[in-house]
Amino acid sequence: MRILLLVSAFNGLTQRVWGHLADRGHDVGVELAPAFGSPEELTARVEAIGPDLILAPFLKHRVPEDVWRRWTTVVVHPGPVGDRGPSSLDHAILDGRDRWGVTALSTVEEMDAGPVWATSTFALPTVPVAKSALYNGLVADAALACVDEVLRKVAAGEDPTPADRLEREVPGTGELPLLRRAAFELDLSRPAAELARTIAAADGAPGAPATLQGARYCLFDAVAVPEPVDPLAAPGMVVGRDEDAVAIATGDGTLWVGYAATLAEKRGTKLPASWVLDVAGVPFRPAPAALAESVYERDGDVGYLTIRSYSGAMHTQQCRRLTTAVEKALTEDTRVLVVRGTEHAFSNGIHLGAIEAAADPAAEAWANIQAIDDLCEAIAAADQLTVAAFTANAGAGGVMAGLCADVVVARDGVVLNPYYDMGIFGSELHTWTVASRLGEVDADRLLSAKLPVSVAEAARTGLVDAVGPRDPERFAGWLADRAAALTTPEGRAEAAATAQVRAPRRPLSYYRTIELAEMARDLFDDRRGFAAKRRDFLRKAAPQETPERLRFADVRETVAR
C-alpha cells in the first residue's frame, strides 16, 4: 500500500512504524502536520500524494475534515478502548493502573471518538517506569500490533467497529482531562514511592515541580528507597549524592533523583541533579542500583557491562567514567565482554542539554565528543572479543559506539538512528566502522540519508550481526547463549575471522583525526547550523517544513521540479 504517516513530529514511535512498514514492502512517506499553515494546504498535499491509507501514530493536531472524509485516516491512541484525552499515559501511571493499551481509531470530528480498527492491551510494570520508557517500549509494541491489524483489515476490505460495541478490556476508562504541570506538584512529606510514581508520570513533559531548598525545580528520573538515608532529616532536605544522582528525604523513605531542572517562569534545561541542586557539603551515599551508570557482572568467561544514561544522553564526565568502566572490565580474565544498555535505553551519544547549558557550548561539545571517542576507542582496541547489544533504541554516537565492538546484536523492535540532521559531521570512529560493515558506497548512502533504520533492515545489510527476541527477558537469555558460544574455540575463531575482515586498515587515530577535523569546524565555526539545530531539538520546536528525505520518492521529485 501507499501509506502516508501524518504526524506532529518524527518521534520514536513514528520512526518505528515507518521502518516496520518499509520492511514489509509498503511505500511509506511522512508529512509533518505543523509545517502546514492551513487545513487547505494540508488537504492539497494529501490530494497530491493520493495515499491508500493515512496513519497517525503521533498526532496532536486536528486532521482536516476534507481529509478524513475522503481518505481512510487512522489515529493510534496510547490508551485502551474507551480512553480519551491528551494525557493518557500520564493518567495511567499516576493512577497506578495494572493494565493499559493502545487503540487504532478512525478519525472523526470528535477527538479519540471514532470507530475502532484494532486494540492491544498489556500489563504495566509494578514499579512505575518513566513515561518516555513506557511509550517507546510497551506502548510502541502494542502500537505495532494495532498497525498490523489495521493493514490486514484495510487490505481485506473490512470496516472498523463502533467503540460502544466493543468490550472494554481495561475497565474504568473515559474522557480524562489534560494534566498540566500543577497536577504533578510534589509534596515531599509524602512517601517516596508515591513521589517516584508522580515523577514517572510527568517524565519529559510537563515535569514534576517541587519546592526544594527554597527554590523551584522540576525533578526527573526518580527511584524510591524504603529506608531513610538520614532518619533525622526533614522532608525536602538533600541528604546524599552519588555522581549525578541526589538523595532527598521524604515523609517515608528516600527519593533519589537523577535529573532536575530549574523552574521559574519557564523550565530550564534538564541536567544531572547534582549540577542543578545545591549539594555543597552533602555527603556521599551510594545510589540505588537502578540509577547506576554502569554495572559489571561476570558469568564464567563472559563479562557483562550494563550502561545506563537518562534518555540516552551521555555528558563529558559520564563518557569518561564509562570509558574507565570498560577499561576495568577488560582487565578481567574473561574471553568475551558484552556491553549492553538497559531495557529502556542504550545511548544517543553526546549530551546536547549539557552542551547548551555550558558557559562555552562549543568548548563543551568538543570535550564531549573527545570523551565519547575515548569510549569508542576503548571498545575498538580491546584484546578481548567484544559484543555490543542494542537492548533499546540508539542514536547518533550511541549507535557508533556499539559498532566499535567485534560483534553487534540487537533486540527485535529496536530502532537505530545512525546520525540525526544536527549540523555536525559526527565522530566515534564512524568513518571506519560503518564502511567496514556496509562498504564505502552503502556507508555513504546510510550516513547521508540521516534516516532511522529498523534492526531488521540493519541485519539484512550487515550493520548488525543478529537480532534477538523482542521480549526483554527472552532477549537476555538469547544474548547469554550467544555470548557463551563465543567463548568456545569454534565460536571465537569464527568471530575473530569476521573481525579481521572488518579490522581497520589504518591506526584508529587516523579515522579519529579526520573526523575531529570536520567536527572542529562544525562546533567552533558552526558551518552547518549546529547551535540553532541543537536549540530547536531541546525545546522541541515545531517543524517549519517536512524534510524532503521523509517524503515519498515521487513527491520529492515533484517538489524538486
C-alpha positions in Angstrom: 0.0 0.0 0.0 0.9 3.6 -0.4 0.8 4.8 3.3 1.1 8.4 4.5 2.2 8.9 8.0 0.6 12.2 9.1 2.3 13.2 12.4 3.2 16.1 14.6 6.8 15.0 14.8 9.0 12.3 13.5 9.4 10.8 17.0 10.4 7.4 18.2 7.1 5.7 17.6 6.7 7.2 14.2 10.2 6.1 13.3 9.4 2.6 14.4 6.1 2.4 12.4 7.9 3.9 9.4 10.6 1.3 9.5 8.1 -1.5 10.2 6.0 -0.6 7.1 9.0 -0.2 4.9 10.4 -3.6 5.9 7.1 -5.1 4.8 7.3 -3.6 1.3 4.9 -0.7 1.7 5.5 2.7 0.0 5.7 5.0 3.0 6.0 8.8 3.2 5.8 11.3 6.1 4.2 14.7 6.3 4.6 16.8 9.4 1.3 18.5 10.3 2.8 21.6 12.0 4.6 22.5 8.7 1.2 23.4 7.0 -0.2 26.9 7.6 -3.8 26.0 7.0 -6.1 22.9 6.7 -6.4 23.7 3.0 -2.6 23.4 2.4 -2.5 20.1 4.2 -5.5 18.8 2.2 -3.9 19.8 -1.0 -0.7 17.9 -0.1 -2.7 14.8 0.8 -4.6 15.1 -2.5 -1.3 15.3 -4.4 0.0 12.2 -2.6 -3.1 10.1 -3.1 -2.5 7.6 -0.3 -4.3 4.3 0.1 -4.2 4.8 3.8 -3.3 7.6 6.3 -1.8 6.5 9.6 -1.2 8.9 12.5 0.9 7.2 15.1 1.7 10.5 16.8 -0.6 13.4 16.1 -1.5 16.3 18.3 -3.1 18.3 15.5 -6.6 18.0 14.1 -7.0 16.3 10.8 -9.0 18.5 8.3 -12.5 17.1 7.7 -11.8 17.2 4.0 -9.0 14.7 4.6 -10.7 12.1 6.9 -13.9 12.1 4.9 -12.0 11.3 1.6 -9.2 9.0 2.8 -9.2 6.3 5.4 -7.4 8.0 8.3 -6.4 6.0 11.4 -5.1 7.6 14.6 -3.0 5.5 17.0 -4.1 6.5 20.5 -1.9 5.4 23.6 -4.9 4.2 25.6 -7.3 1.3 25.6 -10.8 1.2 24.1 -12.9 3.9 25.8 -10.0 6.0 26.9 -10.0 9.6 25.5 -7.9 12.7 26.1 -4.4 14.1 25.6 -2.8 12.8 28.9 -3.5 9.1 28.6 -0.2 7.7 29.8 0.2 10.3 32.5 -3.1 9.2 34.0 -2.3 5.5 33.6 1.0 5.8 35.5 -0.3 8.3 38.1 -3.4 6.2 38.9 -1.3 3.1 39.3 -3.1 1.1 36.7 -2.0 -2.5 36.3 -3.1 -2.8 32.7 -3.3 -0.4 29.8 -3.4 -0.5 26.0 -3.3 1.2 22.6 -6.2 1.7 20.2 -6.3 2.5 16.5 -9.4 4.6 15.6 -10.8 6.2 12.6 -10.6 10.0 12.7 -13.9 11.8 13.2 -14.8 15.3 14.3 -14.5 14.4 18.0 -11.0 13.5 19.2 -10.4 9.8 20.0 -14.1 9.0 19.4 -14.1 7.2 16.1 -14.8 3.5 15.4 -12.1 1.1 16.3 -9.8 -0.7 13.8 -7.7 -2.5 16.4 -6.7 -2.6 20.0 -3.9 -4.2 22.1 -3.6 -4.3 25.8 -0.6 -5.1 28.1 0.4 -5.3 31.8 2.0 -2.2 33.2 5.2 -2.7 35.4 4.6 -3.0 39.1 7.3 -0.5 39.7 6.4 2.5 37.5 8.8 3.4 34.7 9.2 6.8 33.2 6.6 7.8 30.7 9.1 8.0 27.8 10.4 4.5 28.6 6.8 3.1 28.6 6.0 5.0 25.4 9.0 3.7 23.5 8.6 0.2 24.9 5.3 -1.5 25.7 3.2 1.2 24.0 5.3 1.0 20.8 5.0 -2.8 20.8 1.2 -2.6 21.2 1.0 0.2 18.5 2.8 -2.1 16.0 0.3 -4.9 16.7 -2.5 -2.4 16.0 -0.9 -1.2 12.8 -0.6 -4.7 11.5 -4.3 -5.4 12.3 -5.3 -2.1 10.6 -3.4 -3.1 7.4 -5.0 -6.5 7.4 -8.5 -5.1 7.7 -7.9 -2.4 5.1 -6.5 -5.0 2.6 -9.5 -7.3 3.3 -12.0 -4.5 2.8 -13.2 -4.8 6.4 -14.7 -1.9 8.3 -13.9 -0.6 11.9 -16.2 -1.4 14.8 -18.0 1.3 16.7 -16.4 1.7 20.1 -19.6 1.1 22.0 -19.9 -2.3 20.6 -16.6 -3.5 21.9 -15.8 -4.9 25.3 -13.6 -2.7 27.4 -10.7 -4.9 28.3 -9.4 -2.1 30.7 -12.4 -1.0 32.9 -13.0 2.5 34.1 -11.7 4.4 31.1 -13.3 7.5 29.8 -12.6 11.1 28.7 -9.9 12.4 31.1 -8.6 15.9 31.3 -5.3 17.3 30.1 -2.8 17.2 33.0 -0.8 20.4 33.4 2.3 20.8 35.5 0.4 21.8 38.6 -1.3 18.3 38.7 2.2 16.8 39.4 3.2 19.1 42.2 5.4 17.1 44.7 4.6 17.3 48.4 7.9 16.0 49.8 6.3 15.0 53.1 4.5 12.2 51.1 6.1 8.7 50.8 9.0 8.3 48.4 7.2 5.6 46.4 4.3 7.9 45.7 6.6 10.7 44.7 8.6 8.5 42.3 5.3 7.4 40.6 4.3 11.1 40.1 7.7 11.9 38.6 7.5 8.9 36.3 4.1 10.1 35.1 5.3 13.6 34.4 8.5 12.5 32.7 9.6 14.5 29.7 6.7 17.0 29.9 5.4 18.7 31.8 7.8 17.6 34.6 7.0 17.2 38.3 7.5 20.5 40.2 8.8 20.8 43.8 9.9 23.4 46.2 13.4 22.4 47.4 16.0 24.4 49.3 13.8 27.4 49.0 13.7 27.3 45.2 11.5 25.8 42.5 12.6 22.8 40.4 11.3 20.0 38.2 12.5 16.5 39.1 13.1 13.6 36.8 14.5 10.1 36.7 13.4 9.0 40.2 13.9 5.9 42.3 12.3 5.4 45.7 14.1 3.6 48.5 12.1 2.5 51.6 14.8 3.3 54.1 15.6 6.8 55.1 19.2 7.8 54.4 19.1 10.2 57.4 16.3 9.4 59.9 16.6 12.9 61.4 16.3 14.8 58.1 13.2 16.8 57.5 11.3 16.1 54.2 12.8 18.0 51.3 16.3 18.0 52.7 19.1 16.9 50.4 20.8 14.1 52.3 23.2 12.5 49.9 24.7 12.4 46.4 26.5 9.9 44.2 27.9 11.3 41.0 24.9 12.8 39.1 22.2 11.4 41.5 20.9 13.2 44.6 19.0 11.8 47.6 16.1 13.7 49.1 14.5 13.0 52.4 10.7 12.4 52.3 7.8 11.6 54.7 8.5 7.9 54.2 11.8 6.7 52.7 14.3 8.4 50.4 13.8 9.7 46.9 16.7 9.5 44.6 16.6 11.7 41.5 19.0 11.5 38.6 17.9 14.7 36.8 16.5 18.1 37.6 15.7 21.5 36.0 15.3 24.9 37.4 11.7 26.2 37.4 11.0 29.9 37.2 8.7 31.4 34.5 9.9 28.7 32.2 11.5 25.3 32.9 15.3 25.2 32.5 17.2 22.5 30.7 17.1 19.0 32.2 20.6 18.3 33.7 22.1 15.9 36.1 20.5 16.6 39.5 23.8 17.2 41.3 24.5 20.0 38.8 21.2 21.7 39.4 20.5 21.3 43.2 22.8 22.7 45.9 24.9 19.7 47.0 27.6 21.7 48.8 28.6 19.8 51.9 26.3 16.9 51.1 27.9 13.6 52.0 28.4 10.7 49.5 25.8 8.0 49.7 25.6 5.0 47.3 22.8 5.5 44.9 20.4 2.5 44.3 21.4 0.1 41.5 18.6 1.3 39.3 20.4 4.6 38.9 23.9 3.2 38.4 25.7 4.4 35.3 27.4 1.1 34.9 27.1 -2.3 36.4 29.7 -5.1 35.8 28.7 -8.8 36.2 30.6 -11.9 35.4 29.3 -15.3 34.2 32.2 -17.6 33.7 34.2 -16.5 30.7 31.8 -13.7 29.8 31.7 -10.3 31.4 28.6 -8.1 31.1 28.9 -4.3 31.4 25.4 -2.7 31.5 25.5 1.0 30.8 22.7 3.4 31.7 22.0 7.0 30.7 18.8 9.0 31.2 17.2 9.5 27.8 20.4 8.1 26.3 22.4 11.3 26.5 25.9 11.0 27.9 27.8 14.1 29.0 31.5 14.5 29.1 32.2 13.2 32.7 29.8 10.3 32.2 31.6 9.3 29.0 34.9 9.4 30.9 33.5 7.3 33.7 32.1 4.7 31.2 35.5 4.6 29.5 37.1 3.7 32.8 34.4 1.1 33.4 35.1 -0.5 30.1 38.9 -0.5 30.7 38.4 -2.0 34.1 36.1 -4.7 32.8 38.8 -5.6 30.2 41.3 -6.3 32.9 39.2 -9.3 34.0 40.4 -12.7 32.7 37.3 -13.3 30.6 37.2 -14.2 27.0 34.2 -12.0 26.0 33.0 -8.6 27.1 29.3 -7.7 26.4 28.5 -4.0 26.5 24.7 -3.6 26.7 22.1 -1.0 27.6 19.1 -1.3 29.8 15.7 -2.4 28.7 14.7 1.2 28.2 17.8 2.9 26.7 21.2 2.2 25.1 22.7 5.6 24.2 22.1 8.6 21.9 25.6 9.9 22.1 26.7 13.3 23.3 24.6 15.3 25.7 23.0 18.3 23.9 21.5 19.7 27.0 24.8 19.8 28.9 26.4 21.4 25.8 23.6 24.1 25.6 23.8 24.9 29.3 27.6 25.3 29.3 29.3 28.7 29.5 31.1 27.9 26.3 28.9 25.4 24.3 31.4 24.9 21.6 34.2 24.0 24.0 31.9 21.7 26.0 30.8 20.0 22.7 34.4 19.5 21.8 35.2 17.9 25.2 32.1 15.7 25.0 33.0 14.4 21.5 36.6 13.7 22.6 35.3 11.8 25.7 32.9 9.6 23.7 35.7 9.0 21.2 37.8 7.7 24.1 34.9 5.3 25.0 34.7 4.1 21.4 38.4 3.6 21.1 38.5 1.6 24.4 35.9 -0.8 22.9 37.5 -1.0 19.5 41.1 -1.6 20.8 40.1 -4.3 23.3 42.2 -7.5 23.2 39.1 -9.5 24.4 36.3 -10.3 22.0 33.7 -7.6 22.4 29.9 -7.7 21.9 27.6 -4.7 21.7 23.9 -5.4 22.5 21.4 -2.8 21.4 18.8 -3.6 24.1 16.8 -0.5 23.2 16.7 2.3 20.7 20.0 4.0 20.0 21.0 7.1 18.1 24.0 9.1 16.8 27.1 8.4 18.8 25.4 5.6 20.7 25.0 3.6 17.5 28.5 4.3 16.5 29.9 3.3 19.9 28.1 0.0 19.6 29.5 -0.6 16.1 33.0 -0.4 17.5 32.5 -3.9 19.0 33.6 -7.1 17.2 30.0 -8.5 17.3 26.9 -6.4 17.3 23.4 -7.7 18.1 20.1 -6.1 18.8 16.7 -6.8 20.3 13.8 -7.0 17.8 11.8 -3.8 17.5 14.8 -1.6 18.3 15.3 1.5 16.0 18.8 2.7 15.2 19.2 6.3 14.1 22.8 6.5 12.9 23.0 10.3 12.7 20.4 13.0 13.1 20.3 16.1 10.9 22.0 18.0 13.8 24.6 20.1 11.8 27.7 18.1 12.7 29.8 15.6 10.8 30.0 13.1 13.6 32.9 11.2 15.0 33.0 8.0 17.2 35.2 6.2 14.5 32.3 6.0 12.2 34.4 6.6 9.1 35.9 3.1 9.8 33.1 1.1 11.4 30.2 1.8 9.0 32.2 1.3 5.9 33.8 -1.9 7.3 30.3 -3.4 7.6 28.5 -1.9 4.6 31.2 -1.0 2.1 32.1 2.6 1.2 29.1 3.2 -1.2 26.4 1.9 1.1 28.0 3.6 4.2 27.9 6.9 2.4 24.3 6.4 1.5 23.3 5.5 5.0 25.1 8.4 6.6 23.9 10.9 4.1 20.3 9.8 4.4 20.1 10.6 8.1 17.2 8.3 8.5 16.4 5.7 11.1 17.0 2.0 10.4 15.0 -0.9 11.8 17.1 -3.7 13.2 15.6 -6.0 10.7 17.0 -3.8 7.9 20.2 -3.4 9.8 20.6 -7.2 10.0 19.8 -7.5 6.3 22.5 -5.1 5.3 25.1 -6.3 7.8 25.1 -3.2 10.0 24.3 -5.6 12.9 25.1 -9.3 13.0 22.0 -10.8 14.6 18.6 -9.8 16.0 17.2 -11.5 19.1 13.7 -11.8 20.7 11.7 -8.7 21.4 10.8 -9.7 25.0 13.5 -8.3 27.3 13.8 -11.5 29.4 13.9 -13.8 26.4 16.5 -11.5 24.8 18.7 -11.6 27.9 18.7 -15.4 27.7 19.4 -15.4 24.0 22.2 -12.9 24.5 23.7 -15.1 27.2 23.6 -18.1 24.9 25.3 -16.2 22.0 28.0 -14.8 24.3 28.7 -18.3 25.8 29.0 -19.7 22.3 31.7 -17.1 21.5 33.9 -18.5 24.3 34.2 -21.8 22.6 37.1 -22.4 20.2 34.8 -22.6 17.2 32.8 -19.5 18.1 35.8 -17.5 19.0 37.6 -18.5 15.7 34.5 -17.5 13.6 34.1 -14.2 15.3 37.8 -13.4 15.1 37.8 -14.2 11.4 34.9 -11.8 10.8 36.5 -9.1 13.0 39.7 -9.5 11.0 37.9 -8.8 7.7 36.4 -5.6 9.3 39.7 -4.6 11.0 40.8 -1.0 10.4 43.3 -0.7 7.6 45.0 2.3 9.4 45.5 3.2 13.0 42.4 4.3 14.9 43.9 7.7 15.4 43.8 8.2 11.6 40.0 7.9 11.5 39.6 9.9 14.7 41.8 12.7 13.4 39.8 13.0 10.1 36.5 13.1 12.0 37.6 15.6 14.6 39.0 18.0 11.9 35.5 18.1 10.4 33.9 18.4 13.9 36.1 21.3 14.9 34.7 23.3 12.0 31.1 22.3 12.9 31.5 23.1 16.6 33.6 26.2 16.6 32.7 27.8 13.2 29.1 26.5 13.3 29.3 25.9 9.5 26.2 23.6 9.4 24.0 25.4 12.0 24.6 23.1 14.9 23.8 25.8 17.5 20.4 26.5 16.1 19.5 22.9 15.4 20.6 21.9 18.9 18.3 24.6 20.5 15.4 23.6 18.3 15.9 19.9 19.3 16.0 20.7 23.0 12.9 22.9 23.0 11.0 20.6 20.7 10.4 23.4 18.2 7.6 22.8 15.8 8.9 21.9 12.3 8.6 24.6 9.7 8.6 22.1 6.9 8.7 18.4 6.2 12.3 17.3 5.4 12.4 16.0 1.8 14.1 12.8 2.9 10.9 11.8 4.7 8.6 12.2 1.8 7.5 9.7 -0.9 10.1 9.5 -3.6 7.8 10.8 -6.3 6.7 13.7 -4.1 10.4 14.6 -3.6 10.9 14.6 -7.3 7.8 16.8 -7.9 8.9 19.3 -5.2 12.4 19.4 -6.8 11.0 20.2 -10.2 
